[in-house]
Amino acid sequence: MSQAPTKPPPGFRKTSFEETAGLFDTGAPVTGAVANGDGIASTFGDGTVRFFHPSETSPAEVHAHNGVVLCCAAEGDHLLTGGDDGKFLRIAPDGTVNELANFGSKWVDCVAASNGLRACSSGRKAYIWTSGRSEATELEHSSTVGGLAFDAKGSRLAVAHYGGVTVWEQKKHRWKKSKLFWQGSHGAITFSPDGKFIVTAMQENALHGWRLRGKIDLAMTGYPSKAKSFAWVGETPYLATSGGYEAICWPFDGPQGPMERPPLCVGQHGENIATCVEAFPLLNAVFVGFQDGAVLVSELQETKDVMALRGPTGIEVTAIAINQPQSHLFVGDARGHSLWAPLKN
Amino acid sequence: MVGTEQVPVTVLTGFLGAGKTTLLNRILTEQHGHRYAVIVNEFGEEGIDNDLVVDADEEVFEMNNGCICCTVRGDLIRILSGLMKRADQLDAIIVETTGLADPAPVAQTFFVDDDVASRTKLDAIVTVADAVHLGAQLGEHHEAEEQIAFADVVLLNKTDLVDAAGLDSVETRIRKINPYAKIIRTTRCEAELNAVLGLDAFNLDRVMEFEPDFLESDHAHDHDDDITSISFVSETPLDIEKFQKWFGKLLQTRGQDILRSKGILNFSSTDDRYVFQGVHMLMDASTMGAWPEGKARNSRVVFIGRNLDSMGLKEGFESCKAA
């Protein structure tokens, strides 16, 4: 890995974030990033995992998968990853790799972890491991799993697939299922922080949500492209989403959630599509990464000024992650450029 | 965004036992340093010799866009997006469908999904047909007809097992369904690599190469389930508004029966050529620069589909002529 040339595009002055940032040219697309204790862990298209830590100028590199790292989730200071080599791995910050499962030529598309539970999916099946047990529980679905999410307590696992979502709930050591229907293909999935709503990103230009009580549908449409990235922000809370020309933030307070309410839209950057969002809880703000490489940060108020953290580079932002103390930020793009820098107020 | 090369995707169809795996292995052993990914289906025959084989479930789903026949392959959207995250650039991707698959959802995925269309492009649909059994299969399974109708190339395989008269008769059946596909006769799928890969058949540029075959354009057929083709030529320039109105309504109302359509048009209002090609209700169209010197400046269209006789195509096309 080499330090990349840090020339800003003509007409743009470097931001102070860019000036202090370590910029790394890894050569393989950044496929994901998550907070991982005091640092962050990022994953790459060549199978590499990199741990960035505030006290280190360069990341620790781990050669984890023989192929693309398709998905990741933090488990304490460890990282769970799934790859197109069919492996489900647990990686320690010191670089120790532990193979949890191997599905051969079938990809491991999704992983999730919560409160001692861990899960992955391969094809139509999701697998759940409860702490202390080496055998996984197999959960079968009617079609390929597109997304996995545990609720905050770790008592329910939501699985997105074609035609809707299956919610599995642990009752007396058995997993019982209930179904939520909506035509189309459902991918990335999330529970609201209070566990009352489920939202999926669809393979169309829309998100779909359900209020679990009464199984009420919430259609969130009108996006110019797919909303692949989302993050819960603030007390309300808002679900900030990519896929628009700014971060589209849906309010989830009150019993109805965003039903019949307009979203809050912040962080516009011309005619560029937002490709990645991340919460900045400390300032009740959201980081927004764009198709052209720019990264903005905006408080969740339409009247507030937007600050540019990084100017356009011409390369799509594919991952943004802030560490748990909210002191450092990671930005990764489709060509493998990674920025890691402290945040100044 | 910085422009990225679109990786060509070849769709390989054909009934079970026709020789898809033989063709795949032939392509893969002759790849000469090129890097290919192969997406196989869950019922695929064993023994594909490549280090990048991806298992897929053919998951066809309807889009929520109100377009009734607009089905896409969801698994393909997911897998192609995963392959595009690789550090190494692929030279081509080959998608093998199950024997009974309709090729339309695969093709439509490239029209409908922006992520797929921005990073990959549909190169061609290659159909492997068993010279011995195709005749019977065409009568029994509508999928066999669709696979021939959608094909840019038909590899008529196992020709050593059929006599010359038999081969001519099966080729006539193919021509009746699809007069524009290139037919390659083989015994063990021994086609040249450049006859099946890198064809760029869905590029609008290539549409201009087609010359309708007048002899074939008005043939009779046995019953309404049959897929046939029909083509028209007009020396009189067309009116763009009349054409768009007629053609838009045609695809909207009869798109389910029109499997493929393409054309090059001479509009009275412009000196540029206008080219289109479509799969069912979806189409791709663009102006393609001025007409070349010394070439006939006429409009040519072709339709491949079912019940074409009932669509008033000839009258519709005639009514688009500029006054």
Interface residues (C-beta under 8 A of the other chain):
Chain A: G27 A28 P29 T31 F44 G45 D46 G67 V68 L70 D84 S105 K106 W107 D109 G123 R124 S143 T144 G146 Y162 G163 Q183 G184 S185 G187 Q203 E204 A206 S225 K226 Q291 D292 G314 I315 E316 R335 G336
Chain B: M1 V2 V53 V54 D55 D57 E59 F61 E62 M63 N64 N65 G74 D75 I77 R78 I79 G82 L83 K85 R86 A87 D113 D114 D115
